[in-house]
């Protein structure tokens, strides 16, 4: 990739400091490198003390790792954030309308804007949800929209996370760590707060409670258990919201309600923020081998006895083949052009697109339609000839499993390195809460950073780290 094409969020395309970073740079220039290195080590110690780890699977043995944290904040101006927020809100609203439609009349298919097979043959489509009306009409209570930047005013949506978006605990802990270590930086910069997220989440979930709930709905977080890679986040959010963290064996269906085991016997639960995948949610309706879910919970849900957040079947909205139709989806449901652009995408299920992709594998990024975490993908410009040859065979065998995109010149932000400030590629995952009361976008989100020089892979499971994301008050 031509480094001259890269937009740097601190310096743009020149050596002229961009306005959002001015106060930070003044502060940084007055600090001693040895003091900052000590702060970097202190941050790592804080993360280790707090237990901010994630599990890595698929190796000789699963291992817990500390997520690398960089002490240089990513800084976004209030005006930039205002523009981004409008696009995010439009997209999230369209996703909810799309989910309602495909589980009811499928008007978008009848109008010829989306091929029927994209729904009917999609493994993320859940027939159990046909005709179901979730409480408050909300399907995606918590959404993470992954964004990448390529220029001053150019952001692209890389993917939509509508099932169980993760990473918000790192956003909160990153901010807590920075506030603790650099209070003087926050005194100089007017940074929008993210600390209210847990209370906002609780309020938003409670607002989605079913009609059967009382005036003070009971909320619980359902986790697969301590061996899940995001268990830290599950327990963190339950603790921060002041609600119970439960596993499948803590819940049972009693008299048409989902009830939670307590010291006083079983008591009804109104809203379940589940971090368990659809297939494992209910062994009576889905995978009969599942020990993670609650037998009969789907029957209670369909009868309006409990809210499940996010709703079962929402995974079809973050399917990467459906993603390629998002501009049409946004326009169909909102009547407006999409404010946030998609990355140009080739659907390998289409003959002409497949031919183009096979001819240009060395220049493209190819992803599994249902893949996540940076696995199952090919980054052509950094792949070996052997990698490309092996991926070619996969593509030819099952082209419908893949989409392809150009290799974008992702923006860089500074990280603190041995040489001082060094540019590294980043993405951004803002977190969005949806309830009948409206759409709430937390100002900032999770910035993931590729800590290896020149790398475009930001996933923590692939060696990436995180940093605090600041949105300034303008």
Buried (B, 14 or more C-beta within 10 A) or exposed (E): BEEEEBBBBBBBEEEEBBEBBEBBBEBBEEEEEEEBEEBBEBBBEBBEEBEBBBBBEEEEEEEEEBBBBBBBBBBBBBEBBEBBBEBBBBBBBBBBBBBBBBBEEBBBBEEEBBBEEBBEEBEBBBEBBEEBEBBBBBBBBBBBBBBBBBEEEEBBBBBBBBBBBBBBBBBBBBBBBBBEBBEEBBEEBEBBEBEEBBEBBBBBBBBBBBEBBEEEBBBBBBBBEEEBBBBBBBBBBBEBBEBBBBBBEBBBBBEBBBBBBEEEEBEBBBBBBBBBBBBBBBBBBBBEEBEBBBBBBBBBBBEBBBBBBBBBBBBBBBBBBBBBBBBBBBBBBBEEEBBBBBBEBBBBBBEEBBEBBBEEBEEBBBBBBBBBBBEBBBBBEBBEEEBBEEBBEBBEEEBBBBBBBBBBBBBBBBBBBEEEBBBBBBBBBBBBBBBEEEBBBBBBBBBBBBBBEEBBBBBBBBBBBBBBBBBBEE
